[in-house]
Amino acid sequence: MENKELLLIKNVSSQMELEEETNTFEAFRKKLIELVDHLLKHQYEKLLWILYRIDVNEKTLNRALEEKYEQQAAEVIADLIIEREVQKINKGDLSSTENWSFDI
């Protein structure tokens, strides 16, 4: 696994409070989708707060959900989280990847 993938997994796992470690990107993505799905169904406000902290643009989110209506919303949202974190890693902007508590 590439260093950027490991950094991505570490950053998103800490921000999304994923406790279980994964050894492949696909396993990580699957776990993230499951967590997002759980948050959509049971803790929607917490999901919104996480998306805000990760800096997923609301317009981008709405557009992606409309364009990819055939996909599960959790999958679309998880991919946007990953995409945003990749952007941060590529820019070297990891200052916004601090570990924040999302208890609301």
Buried (B, 14 or more C-beta within 10 A) or exposed (E): EEEEBEBBBBBBBEBBBBEEEBEEBEEBBBBBBEBBBEBBEEBEEBBBBBBEBBEBEEEEBEEBBEEBEEEEBBBBBBBBBBEBBBEBBEEEEEEBBEEBEBEE
